[in-house]
Amino acid sequence: MSVRKFTIAGIQLGPIQKATPKTETVARLIKLLKEASEKGAKLAVFPELALTSFFPRWFIESQEEVDSYFEKGDITKNEVVKPLFDAAKEFNCGFVLGYAELTDDGHHFNTYILVDNQGQLVQKYRKAHLPGFDDPTPGIAFQQLEKRYFEYGDLGFPAYHSNPEWIDATMGMLICNDRRWPEAWRCYALQGMDLCLNGYNTTANGTALFGAKENKTVRIHHSDLSTISNAYFNSCFAVSVAKCGVEDEQELIAGSIIVDPNGLVIARAETEDDEIITAEIDLDEAINGKKKMFDFSRHRRPELYGRLVEQKGAIETPYKG
């Protein structure tokens, strides 16, 4: 039987300090997954880098130290993390998990995985839009060095259609900065996505350049805007989940939300710590938008969009007086 109507959970995480043992973090995730399942959730979404502190805030010269934050090889065979996979089957609740992945052949990725209700890894995504810099910025307390520690994701944006007897959903996954790029959402939507899953570690006060003014309020607004607008533009449900609070002295925003295909927030976190938000969603509610305003086959004009894929940076339009 197809399951189009079900309860989904966003599992917001409070800070994970550098000194926290990974076994302790995994036990915490299992407890939260159990609580989500007790609330009726069939799928729970954890945030980006849910096993470690957000280490790109530091300039780390030792590659050995950098690698200590990564899960090496096949995560399903990782003895520390395996109990979380077992818990998914026990609780009949799948999950999405963000972590730092070090492949067997030495590649480093910021990765998201989808695990079904039988504890099986069924889909993997690697972050495509890496923010920050390759080298540290002088004179600031916290860096943003994702470009230094991670490689650009190499898997593209493959949608995944889950087992209809679990949940009958066509899903896409994004990680943090990816949610700000409409092209990523549209790639998934062109594959029929009706549910987008995103996790983030977003700082409350970033390094504003070129005279810009950024603060916690603005950053939460940008996070909301990215999810709300793209959920509407692509007629899909969306779950966007934070790791938040003061982590190793740096504050991260909270603001986890679940959004419907009209761009309406139907659940929102109220704290800046561990918190489970849930909503009962009916994926058939995405059909109206897909058949009306955003019926791509009737309304899109790809023959006019060549610049989107042929050009990377902006080219200023000259004055032709």
Backbone torsions as a table, in degrees:
resi	resn	phi	psi	omega
1	MET	NA	135.5	-179.8
2	SER	-75.6	134.5	178.9
3	VAL	-112.1	98.0	179.3
4	ARG	-98.8	-20.5	-179.6
5	LYS	-113.1	121.4	-175.7
6	PHE	-160.9	169.8	177.9
7	THR	-95.9	131.0	176.9
8	ILE	-116.3	148.2	-178.4
9	ALA	-123.5	139.5	167.3
10	GLY	-105.4	121.5	-178.3
11	ILE	-103.3	95.4	175.8
12	GLN	-73.1	138.9	179.1
13	LEU	-112.9	136.3	166.9
14	GLY	-71.5	-176.1	-173.3
15	PRO	-62.9	150.1	170.7
16	ILE	-117.6	106.2	-175.3
17	GLN	-74.5	155.1	-178.5
18	LYS	-54.8	-36.2	-174.9
19	ALA	-82.1	-4.0	-176.8
20	THR	-73.2	124.0	177.1
21	PRO	-62.3	141.7	-177.2
22	LYS	-63.9	-32.7	177.8
23	THR	-61.3	-36.6	178.6
24	GLU	-68.0	-40.5	179.0
25	THR	-64.3	-44.5	179.8
26	VAL	-62.6	-41.3	177.7
27	ALA	-61.0	-37.9	177.0
28	ARG	-64.2	-42.1	178.8
29	LEU	-64.9	-40.4	179.1
30	ILE	-62.8	-42.7	178.3
31	LYS	-60.5	-43.2	-179.7
32	LEU	-68.9	-38.1	177.3
33	LEU	-63.2	-39.8	177.5
34	LYS	-61.5	-44.1	-179.8
35	GLU	-63.9	-39.1	178.1
36	ALA	-63.1	-42.7	179.5
37	SER	-65.0	-35.0	178.3
38	GLU	-68.2	-22.1	174.7
39	LYS	-85.1	1.2	176.3
40	GLY	97.4	5.0	-175.8
41	ALA	-68.3	137.3	172.1
42	LYS	-97.2	-19.0	179.3
43	LEU	-146.3	135.3	179.2
44	ALA	-126.0	141.5	-175.8
45	VAL	-114.2	116.6	172.7
46	PHE	-91.3	162.1	-178.6
47	PRO	-81.8	179.9	172.8
48	GLU	-59.5	145.6	176.0
49	LEU	43.9	58.1	-174.1
50	ALA	-84.8	0.8	-179.7
51	LEU	-108.7	-10.2	-173.9
52	THR	-142.6	168.9	167.1
53	SER	-64.8	159.9	178.4
54	PHE	-78.1	84.0	-171.8
55	PHE	-67.9	-20.6	177.5
56	PRO	-63.5	-3.9	175.7
57	ARG	-73.2	-12.6	-178.0
58	TRP	-113.8	146.6	169.7
59	PHE	-86.8	111.5	-176.7
60	ILE	-114.9	117.9	-177.0
61	GLU	-81.8	-31.6	-177.5
62	SER	-79.4	118.8	177.6
63	GLN	-65.3	-31.9	177.6
64	GLU	-61.9	-41.3	177.7
65	GLU	-67.5	-42.2	177.0
66	VAL	-56.7	-47.8	-176.7
67	ASP	-64.0	-20.7	-179.1
68	SER	-66.4	-18.7	178.8
69	TYR	-87.3	-7.0	-174.6
70	PHE	-100.2	149.2	171.8
71	GLU	-92.2	122.2	-171.8
72	LYS	-91.0	131.5	175.2
73	GLY	73.4	-148.3	-175.9
74	ASP	-75.6	110.1	-175.3
75	ILE	-65.6	-23.6	179.6
76	THR	-68.4	-16.5	178.5
77	LYS	-103.5	6.2	179.4
78	ASN	-77.2	116.6	-173.2
79	GLU	-64.0	-29.2	179.5
80	VAL	-73.4	-39.5	-174.5
81	VAL	-90.0	-21.3	-175.7
82	LYS	-51.6	-38.1	179.3
83	PRO	-57.7	-26.2	177.9
84	LEU	-69.9	-38.9	176.1
85	PHE	-65.0	-41.4	178.1
86	ASP	-63.1	-36.2	-178.8
87	ALA	-66.6	-35.6	179.0
88	ALA	-58.0	-44.1	178.8
89	LYS	-68.7	-43.4	-179.2
90	GLU	-60.8	-41.6	-175.9
91	PHE	-91.8	-2.3	-178.2
92	ASN	55.7	42.0	-176.6
93	CYS	-140.1	114.3	176.6
94	GLY	-72.3	171.9	179.7
95	PHE	-152.2	161.0	170.7
96	VAL	-116.4	133.4	-174.0
97	LEU	-134.2	133.3	174.9
98	GLY	-101.2	139.1	179.2
99	TYR	-159.5	167.1	176.1
100	ALA	-89.7	121.6	-173.2
101	GLU	-107.3	127.2	172.1
102	LEU	-113.9	111.6	-175.7
103	THR	-73.6	164.7	179.8
104	ASP	-60.2	-28.7	-179.9
105	ASP	-98.3	18.6	167.1
106	GLY	90.5	16.6	178.8
107	HIS	-95.9	144.9	-175.0
108	HIS	-113.4	123.5	-178.7
109	PHE	-134.7	151.3	168.3
110	ASN	-92.3	112.1	-161.8
111	THR	-122.6	149.3	173.8
112	TYR	-125.5	137.6	175.9
113	ILE	-126.1	146.9	173.8
114	LEU	-107.0	125.4	-179.4
115	VAL	-119.0	131.2	-175.8
116	ASP	-83.2	-176.3	-175.7
117	ASN	-75.2	-0.8	173.0
118	GLN	-103.2	7.0	179.4
119	GLY	78.3	17.8	-178.3
120	GLN	-99.2	132.8	175.0
121	LEU	-73.2	117.7	-173.8
122	VAL	-113.7	-15.4	179.4
123	GLN	-157.3	146.4	179.5
124	LYS	-131.3	142.4	175.8
125	TYR	-133.5	142.2	177.2
126	ARG	-120.0	131.3	-172.6
127	LYS	-54.9	127.7	-175.5
128	ALA	-94.8	-37.2	-174.2
129	HIS	-105.2	89.6	-178.3
130	LEU	-83.0	123.5	177.9
131	PRO	-85.9	178.8	172.3
132	GLY	85.2	-150.0	-168.5
133	PHE	-137.3	163.1	174.8
134	ASP	-80.7	-30.6	-175.6
135	ASP	-123.0	152.1	-178.0
136	PRO	-65.0	148.8	176.6
137	THR	-94.1	121.5	-177.6
138	PRO	-62.1	144.8	169.2
139	GLY	81.3	12.6	177.1
140	ILE	-120.2	150.9	-174.8
141	ALA	-72.5	-38.6	-176.3
142	PHE	-126.7	133.9	-178.6
143	GLN	-91.9	172.8	168.0
144	GLN	-134.6	93.0	-169.6
145	LEU	-116.4	35.5	177.7
146	GLU	-60.4	-36.0	179.0
147	LYS	-65.4	-23.4	179.3
148	ARG	-80.5	-40.2	-171.5
149	TYR	-96.3	-20.7	-178.3
150	PHE	-118.0	153.0	169.3
151	GLU	-95.5	155.3	177.0
152	TYR	-63.5	139.4	179.6
153	GLY	-56.2	141.1	-174.3
154	ASP	-115.6	12.4	-176.0
155	LEU	-103.8	-4.2	-177.6
156	GLY	69.9	-149.2	-177.6
157	PHE	-126.4	67.9	-180.0
158	PRO	-82.2	120.3	175.2
159	ALA	-70.8	159.8	-179.9
160	TYR	-132.7	128.4	175.5
161	HIS	-101.2	117.3	-174.0
162	SER	-79.2	168.0	176.5
163	ASN	-59.9	117.7	-175.8
164	PRO	-59.2	-21.4	179.1
165	GLU	-77.9	-17.5	172.9
166	TRP	-90.1	-74.0	169.5
167	ILE	-143.0	135.5	-177.1
168	ASP	-93.1	76.8	-172.4
169	ALA	-128.3	143.8	168.3
170	THR	-102.7	113.5	-168.3
171	MET	-115.4	148.7	169.5
172	GLY	-124.9	151.9	177.8
173	MET	-122.1	140.9	175.5
174	LEU	-135.0	158.8	-179.9
175	ILE	-128.0	115.1	169.7
176	CYS	50.0	-105.6	-175.0
177	ASN	-58.9	-25.4	177.1
178	ASP	-55.3	-33.1	-175.0
179	ARG	-65.8	-16.0	-178.6
180	ARG	-87.3	-3.6	-173.9
181	TRP	-111.4	104.9	-176.6
182	PRO	-57.9	-28.5	-179.4
183	GLU	-58.7	-37.4	-178.5
184	ALA	-65.9	-46.5	177.9
185	TRP	-59.7	-43.0	-175.7
186	ARG	-68.4	-35.3	175.5
187	CYS	-57.3	-43.2	177.7
188	TYR	-68.5	-43.2	-176.9
189	ALA	-61.9	-32.1	177.9
190	LEU	-70.4	-6.1	173.5
191	GLN	-107.0	12.8	176.3
192	GLY	86.3	18.1	-178.2
193	MET	-54.9	130.7	171.3
194	ASP	-119.1	1.9	178.9
195	LEU	-150.2	120.5	179.1
196	CYS	-112.6	132.9	-174.3
197	LEU	-118.4	124.7	-174.4
198	ASN	-138.9	140.0	173.6
199	GLY	-128.1	149.7	-176.4
200	TYR	-144.5	156.0	166.5
201	ASN	-125.6	92.9	-174.6
202	THR	-113.5	126.5	-177.4
203	THR	-69.0	148.3	-178.7
204	ALA	-76.0	-31.7	-179.8
205	ASN	-135.9	98.9	-177.5
206	GLY	-83.5	-179.1	176.3
207	THR	-88.6	101.2	-178.6
208	ALA	-78.9	127.2	-178.6
209	LEU	-108.5	160.8	172.8
210	PHE	58.3	34.2	175.4
211	GLY	79.9	4.6	-179.2
212	ALA	-69.1	154.5	177.4
213	LYS	-113.9	115.9	178.4
214	GLU	-126.2	138.1	174.1
215	ASN	-147.2	-177.8	-175.4
216	LYS	-60.1	-43.1	-179.0
217	THR	-61.6	-45.5	179.9
218	VAL	-64.5	-41.1	-177.4
219	ARG	-67.3	-38.6	175.7
220	ILE	-66.1	-39.5	176.9
221	HIS	-60.5	-44.4	179.5
222	HIS	-63.6	-39.0	179.2
223	SER	-63.8	-47.8	177.3
224	ASP	-58.6	-48.8	-176.1
225	LEU	-57.9	-42.6	-178.3
226	SER	-60.6	-42.9	-177.6
227	THR	-77.7	-46.0	-176.3
228	ILE	-62.5	-49.5	-175.4
229	SER	-66.3	-43.1	-177.7
230	ASN	-71.8	-31.2	174.2
231	ALA	-61.9	-42.1	178.5
232	TYR	-68.7	-47.7	-176.2
233	PHE	-62.0	-22.0	-177.7
234	ASN	-117.5	7.4	177.7
235	SER	47.2	63.9	179.1
236	CYS	-143.9	158.6	167.3
237	PHE	-76.2	154.0	179.0
238	ALA	-145.0	141.2	175.2
239	VAL	-122.7	124.8	-178.0
240	SER	-128.2	116.8	-165.9
241	VAL	-125.4	136.5	-174.3
242	ALA	-100.8	151.3	151.1
243	LYS	-101.1	129.1	-164.2
244	CYS	-141.2	-177.3	-179.6
245	GLY	86.1	-171.6	-177.8
246	VAL	-91.8	106.7	-176.7
247	GLU	-110.7	116.0	-177.9
248	ASP	47.0	47.4	173.6
249	GLU	76.7	-2.7	176.1
250	GLN	-107.3	132.8	-178.9
251	GLU	-86.8	133.5	175.6
252	LEU	-112.7	144.7	179.9
253	ILE	-74.3	155.1	173.3
254	ALA	-99.5	-125.7	173.7
255	GLY	80.6	27.1	178.2
256	SER	-59.5	139.5	-177.5
257	ILE	-141.4	156.0	167.4
258	ILE	-119.3	130.6	-171.7
259	VAL	-124.8	143.4	178.8
260	ASP	-94.7	175.4	-175.7
261	PRO	-66.6	-12.0	174.4
262	ASN	-88.3	0.1	-177.5
263	GLY	81.3	18.3	179.0
264	LEU	-94.2	134.3	176.9
265	VAL	-76.8	120.2	-177.5
266	ILE	-107.8	-6.7	171.8
267	ALA	-157.8	140.6	-179.5
268	ARG	-144.0	137.0	175.8
269	ALA	-68.4	145.1	-178.3
270	GLU	-111.0	-6.3	-176.3
271	THR	-119.1	-179.0	174.3
272	GLU	-120.9	41.9	-178.5
273	ASP	-148.5	-168.8	176.1
274	ASP	-53.3	126.7	179.6
275	GLU	-159.1	137.9	178.3
276	ILE	-106.9	122.2	172.7
277	ILE	-109.7	143.2	-178.5
278	THR	-135.3	157.2	172.8
279	ALA	-153.6	141.2	170.7
280	GLU	-85.4	121.2	-176.7
281	ILE	-118.1	147.4	176.3
282	ASP	-119.8	107.4	-174.3
283	LEU	-63.6	-18.7	176.1
284	ASP	-65.4	-17.1	177.1
285	GLU	-67.8	-15.5	178.1
286	ALA	-80.7	-13.3	-173.7
287	ILE	-66.2	-40.1	-176.2
288	ASN	-56.1	-50.5	179.9
289	GLY	-63.6	-36.3	-178.4
290	LYS	-71.9	-22.3	-178.9
291	LYS	-103.7	-5.9	-175.7
292	LYS	-120.7	-98.8	-174.9
293	MET	-60.0	-40.7	-175.2
294	PHE	-113.7	45.4	170.7
295	ASP	-80.1	93.8	-171.7
296	PHE	-59.0	-40.1	-175.5
297	SER	-64.4	-26.8	179.3
298	ARG	-92.3	-31.9	-166.6
299	HIS	-113.5	-23.0	-177.0
300	ARG	-69.5	152.8	179.9
301	ARG	-127.9	65.9	-175.3
302	PRO	-58.8	-24.7	179.7
303	GLU	-65.9	-14.7	179.7
304	LEU	-102.3	-2.7	-172.2
305	TYR	-101.3	14.7	-174.0
306	GLY	-52.6	-36.9	-178.1
307	ARG	-57.2	-29.3	-176.2
308	LEU	-63.3	-31.6	-178.7
309	VAL	-109.5	-17.5	-178.7
310	GLU	-87.5	-18.6	-173.8
311	GLN	-127.2	137.0	-179.5
312	LYS	-97.2	-69.8	-179.3
313	GLY	-83.8	164.6	178.6
314	ALA	-71.7	140.3	174.2
315	ILE	-115.9	116.3	-174.5
316	GLU	-64.9	135.9	177.7
317	THR	-78.7	122.4	-177.8
318	PRO	-76.1	155.8	175.2
319	TYR	-74.9	132.8	179.1
320	LYS	-123.8	70.8	-177.3
321	GLY	-78.1	NA	NA
